[in-house]
């Protein structure tokens, strides 16, 4: 990839940037829950049509797919996710969300873009605008996928089951990205497993309720649930090897309505992260064993119920394609700002379902969205091994909000850069690229 190829694709970006920033603030202020992204999908479809893309709406429910054919050449899939989370925003931003929604179980909940999907949508719409305006500079076909319901692990599969492989051009590569709490301008990924598998479980424990003054006449599910929560903390520490990766989190525990009434039931929601099938199987088996054993030890009148809520597979990057993307990003963002992750992240994604279903390579990377001033005294190398300080809000936090600019600039540039080796193959692999800000990067 030469300097000229990316520079030409970015022509006119500065003129479009104010409109993209306004779009980002609008999307941030109006998040929607999984499979309810109706307003977002309409905004996306309208923008793509204005840019000249062939648009299909309602794919997998609320998904939107844009196709731009530009002569013979490779087909590149670019993906962004659209859904928000049931989180009450506490950023105090002037465009902070005040939206509410109804979740899948009928509960009224606050809604926030606490994972940056509003940034993903805006970056991809920025990239599609650049591609549409610079058709003379590339050749092939781009499939822009705006996916619903990533947060519940069902959006990619819903689009695939809605005939995605038959309805749209088969890509030669699938590319996707995610904003995360690293300094703006940094990006990273790795070949092979890059994000963990995730399993969500709903556990119902059954007791026998009664008066709080006479616990001896009851089977207390509150105590049973507490015992389960504490025992689950030993799964990773005592059943997973030190060189292996797993996380077990009890994110929700509901039981009872009054301080002097012992309830009949308790419900726990458990999240499991793993990076290999063997570890996943071991952890799931340990959880089931512990839940049933604690119920038996408590004298529960019936067996507990264990049901799957959702399941994400491990996100796996193709080795050769990942090397190509890392090389391209290093040339644009700077070799000192592009890193290879030492191990898979414990977060999860359903992006990999596209590459798996289509039988093509895929690459997923992360790019920074946090104010660099927060990292002045931190060593980037140490962050890879030691993690982030507690003062920096992470994804899913009510305080998480990327710095709009230059995060948006970096996200658009990264998408175009990653796609260029396929769309402009004659220009690959060397050069110094001039970023939209006018700053050259080797």
N, C-alpha and C positions, 0 to 999 in steps of 0.2 A: 504494500500500500504506500503510495507516494504522498507527499505533502499536497499536491494538487488535487488528488481525488477527494480527500475529506474536506479540504478547503472549499472546493466547488460545491460539494453537497451542503455545506453550511452557509452558502451565499444567501444573503437576505435574512439571516437568523435574527440579527439585531432589530430589524424592523418588526419581526413577529414576536419578539420577546415580551413587550408590554402586554400584548393580548394573551400570551400564554400564562403570564403571572396572574392576570385577572382571572383566567380560567381556573388556575390552581386554587386561588382563594375561594372561588365559587364552589368548586368541587369539595374543598375542605369544609366549607360551611354547610354543605348539604349531603352528608354521607348517607348511605343506605345499607341495610343489612343484606346478608347473603341471599341470593335469588330474589331480592326485592330492588335491584338496581335499575328501576324503570326510568327515573329522571336522568341518571348518569348515562344509561344506554342511549337515550334520546339525544342528549348532548353530543355523545360520541358519533352517532350516526349522522347527525346534521353536519358536524365538522368534517367528517370524511367525505360526504357528498359535496360540500363546498370546495374541497380540495381536488375533486375529480375521481374519487375512488368508487369502485363498484361495491355496494354495501348490502349486506344481508343481516337482518335483525332477527331477534328471537331464537338464536341458536343455543340450544341447551337451556332454554328459559329466557334469560335476559342477555345472553351473549351477543356481541356484535363482531362481524368479520368484514374487513375491508380487503379488497383485492385490487392491486394495481399491476397490470401486465405492461411490460415495457420492452418488447422484443424478445428474441431468443436468449436463453441463458438460465442460470440456476434459479431455483425458487427458495426464498428465504422467509421463514415464519418469525415474526416479532410479536411477542405477547406481553400484555399488561393485565393485571387483575383489578377489579373495580369495587369490591365490597368493603364496608366498614365493619366496626366491631361494637358490641353492646357495652360501651365504656363511656362514662361521663367525662367530658373534656375539662381539663383544669389548666390549660396553657395561658389563659388570659389574653390570647391573641384577639385583635379586632375582628377577625373572620372566624373565630372559634365556633364550633358546632353547638347549636342549641336544639338539635333535632332529637326526636324520639321515634321509636318504632315498636312493632310487635314481633317478638321472636317466634321461633318455630313451635313453642309450647304455649303461645297465647299471652305471654307476659309483656307488659309495657316496660320498655327499657330505653335508656339514653343511647345515642349512637354517635360514634366518633371515628374519624379516619386515624386510628391510633397505630396503624402499621404502614402508613405511607402509600396506600394504594391510589390515593388522589394524585400523588406525585408520579406514580407509575403511568397512570392514564394520561396525565399532562405531557410527560416526556414522550410517550409513544405518539400522541397527537402532534407534538412538535416535530418528531422525526418523520411522520407521514407527510406533514406539510412541506418539509425540506425535500423529501423524495419526489413529491408531486411537482414541485417547482423546478427541480433540477433533473428532469428526465433525460436530458442530453448527456448527463454525466455518468449514467449507470445503465446496465442492461440486465434484463431478467424479469422476475415477478416477485412481488412482495405480498405476503399474506399477513395483515395486521389483525391480531386476535385480541379482543377486549373481553376477558373472561369473567364470568360471575363466580361468586361463592368459593373463592380460594380458602377463606377462613374456616369453612366447614369441610373442606376436602372433597367437595362434590362437583365443583364447577367444570373442571377440565373433563372429567368423566362424562358429565351431562352433555357437553358439547360433542364429545366423541360419539356417544350413544345416539346423538341426534343426527348422525350421518356425516360428521365433519370429514372423515377420510374420503368419502365419495363425493361430497358436495364442493370441495375446494381443491385447488392445485396441491399436489403432494410436494412438500418442501424437501430440499436437499439438506437443510439444517434448521433446527428450532433454536431461537435465541430469546433469552429472557433475563431480566435484572430485578434487583430489589434494593431499595434504599435502606441503609442501616446506620447506627450511631457511630460512625467513624468520621474523621474530618472530611469536609467537602474537598473533592478533587482526588481522593483515594479510591481505588477499586481493587477487588480481589476475588479469586476463585481458586479452584483446584481441579485437576483431572480425577475421574473416578467419583466415589461418593462425596458429595459436597454439602448435602443437608440430610438430616436424620429422618428415619421413618417415625411416624406418630400414630399412636392408637389412643382413642378416647373411650373410656368405659363408664357406664352408669351402674352403680351397685346399690341395691336395696336390701337393707337389713331388717329383719322382722323380730320384734319383741312382743311383750304383752304389757299393755299400758295399765296405768292405775294412779293412785294418789301419791303425791310426792312425799307424804308423811309415812307411807307404808311400802317402801321399795322392796321389802322381802316378799310381797305378794305379786311382784311384777318381774318381767325380764326387760331390763332397761336397755333400749337400743342406743341411747346416748353414750353410755359407758362402752357398749359394744363398738360403736363407731369410733370412739376415741382410741380404743385398743387397736382397732384396724389401722387407723392413721399412724399411730406410733410404730406398730410392727412393720408397716410398709416402708418405713425409713431404713430398715435393715436390708431391703432387697438389693439396692445398689451397693451398699457398704459391705455386705457379707455374701452376696451371691453372684456379683459381677466382678470379673477380674480387674485389677488395677490398670491394665493396659487396654481395657475395653471401655466402651462409652455407652452409658444409659442414664436416663433421668426418669424418676417417678415423682409425680406431683399430684397431690390431692387439692384441686382448685375450688371445690365446692362441697359443702357439707350442710345439709338441711334436715332439721328434725325439731319437733315440738312447737308449741304455741304459747305456753304459759309456764311460769317458774315452778308451780306446784302441781303440775300434771306430767307424769311420765308418759311419753307417747308410745304408739305402737310400732312406728317405723322410723328409719333414718335412711337418707340417700346421700351417697358420695359420688362425686365425679372425679375420675382419675385420668391423668394424662401420662403416657409413656413415650419416651424417645429412645431410639436405638439405631445403630448403624449397620448391624449385620443380622441376617435371619436367625442365627443361632442365639444371639443375645436377646433378640425380640421374643423368641419362643420361651427362653428361660425366664424372662421377666414376667411375661403374661401368665405362665404356669405358676410362678411364685405368688403373684397377686391372687389368683384364684384359690390357691392352697391356703393362703393366709386368711382371706375373707371367710372361707368355709370353716377353717379351724377356729377362728375367733367366735364365729356364730355358734359352733358346737360347744366351745368352752363356756359360753355364756348361757347355754341351755335354751337357745332360740327355738321357738315352736315350729319353725319351718326353715328350709334351706334358703340362703340368700339368692337373689337374682343378680346375674352379671350379664349386662347387655352392651354390645358395641354401639358407640355413638358415631364415630367416624374413624377412618384409617387412611393415612398417607403412606405411600411407599418411600423408600430411600430415593433421593434425587441424585442421579448419577450423570456426571458429565463425560461425554466422549473424549478420550485422551487426545486424539489428533486435532479435533475441532477446538478443544480447549486451548491447546498450544497455539493455534492460529489466533484465537481471540485474545489471549494474554499478550502475544507478541504485538498485535495491532494496538491494543489499549496502552501498552508500554510506550509505543512510539508516539501516541497522541497525548496521553496524560503525563508522561514522563516515567522512565524506568524506576525512579525512586518513589513513585506514587502507586505503582501496581505491584501487588504481592500475591504469592501463592499461599493459600491457607495451609497451615501445618496439619490440620485434621478437619473432618466434617463439622459443620456447625450443628448444634443440637436443635435449631429451629427446623421447621418442615415446610414442604411445598408440594403442590400437585402439578406443577409445570411439567415435570418429567413424563406425565401420562401422555402428552402429545407425541414426544419422540418414541416412546415405547409402542403406542398404538400404531404409529405410522412407520415404524421400523427405520427411523433415520436418526443421525446423531443430534444431540442437543447440548447446549452450553448455558449455564445459569451463573451469573456473577452478582456481586454486591458492590454498591457504590456509596460513598460517604455522603451524609446529609447534615452533619452537625457543624456548628460554628468552630472553626479551627482555633479560636481563642481559648476554648475549653480544654485544648490539648497542648498548650504551650509548654508545660513542664513534663509532658509524657513522652516516652520513647515509643514510636510506632512499632518497633520490633517487640517490645515488652508487652504491648497491648495484645499481640497475637497469642502470647502464651499466658499472660497474667489476667487478661480480661480488662474490662472498662471500670473506671472508678464509679462509686455509687452516685456521684453528683451528676452523671450524664444520663438523661432519660433514655430508656431503650424502647424498642418496639413493644406495643401493647400497653405501655404506660399512659396514664391520662395526661402526662406532661410531654409526650413525644410529639414533636413537630419539626420536620426538616427546615433548615434555612432555605426559603424559596429560591433565592439567588445567591450564590451560583449553583445550587444543587440542580436546578432545572437545566441550566446550561450543560452541566456535566452529564446528566442523564440523557439528554438529547444527543450530545456528542458521542457518548459511549455506545448508544444503540446504532448510530450511523457508522461508527468506527468498526464495531463488531461485524456488521453486515458487509462492509466494503470488500473484504477479501473474496467474497462470493459474487457481489454485484459489480465489482471493478477488478476482476482477477488479473487483468493485464498490468495493473499498477502495483501489485503485491510483489515483494514484501518490504520495501525499505523507504525511508524518507523522513523529513521533518515536517510536521503538520502545524498549520497556523490555526489556533483556536479562535472562536468568534470574538473573544475579547481583544484579539490582536496580538496576544502573547504567543510567541513561537515556542514549541516544545519538541525536543529531540526524541 
